[in-house]
Amino acid sequence: MLTIQYWKSCTNSLFAVSLFLIANVVSLHGQASVVGPRPMTFLDAQKFARSGSWTPSLDGEWLLHSVTTPDWGKDKSQSDLYLVSMKEGVESARQLTFTQDKNETSPAWSKDGTFFVFASDRDQTEELRGQQLYMMRPDGGEARAVTDTKWGVADFAFSKDGDWLIFRSGEEGREQLYRLPVDDMLSSAPLQVTRGASGIDDWEWSPDSRAVYFTRANSMDEDNRKRLDEGFSVDVKNMVTPLASLWEIAMNDLVEGRMTDDDAYSVSSFSVSSDGEWIAFAGGSSE
């Protein structure tokens, strides 16, 4: 028996989804009967559909999430999106997408809650690789394509003020950031906002939506670039990787600024404080 419970904390407005799985052994002789519980195995757990990408609306009324169903016979899985009322619970759950052999993941609400954007490989071809972005209203209707980039979309995020949508796209090792106006996403062409020989790794909006912070390698590993271009995927032991730095780009003039410039270390990750006053970053020695 599979039971999914949705609940909202009244004290701290945190959202949670609890998944309870109960496995029973059923006799196959005569009428089906429960002969007693047994410990769940790893294989048992792999057969269940999985809920993920939990995304509550900003007003706390609705929750978008994905459900991934495995097919072990075909060695693949498939994901669709669902919507559930936080007040009414699981009985109100409604399936929004119905692609039998494609996947929909990573839903993100617009600031006003009138629509959401998600990633899907439903239109993947040799010319359009990976996942693209689509927008959809929570009350139903067909999803509409937002992007049609050659290399697909690696990840995306709305600005905090809800005015912009930025996504990362490009061939491996050369990914750049692109921007779309939220009020005209369907008819506007994405604007490339970062440029550089090496690609963007981690990135994050500033709390005031005035800038985007990101990490990028200081140089391109030309030997590894050549291997990727030729389609080789070999593991190189003790491969020397370029140092990486923390950057920012202002949204008003799209001017990039390097925030760390020290060859003694390489920036691997970072986190922006909620007030936007500080950025903490982690890194490793260059030696």
Secondary structure, 3 states (H helix, E strand, C coil): CEEEEEEECCCCCCEEEEEEECCEEECCCCCCCEEEECCCCHHHHHCCCEEEEEEECCCCCEEEEEEEEEECCCCEEEEEEEEEECCCHHHHCEECCCCCCCCEEEEEECCCCCCEEEEECCCCCCCCCCCEEEEEECCEEEEEECCCCCCCCCEEEECCCCCEEEEEECCCCCCEEEEEEHHHCCCCCCEECCCCCCCEEEEEECCCCCEEEEEEECCCCHHHHHHHHCCCCCCCCCCCCCCEEEEEEECCCCCEEECCCCCCEEEEEEEECCCCCCEEEEEEECC
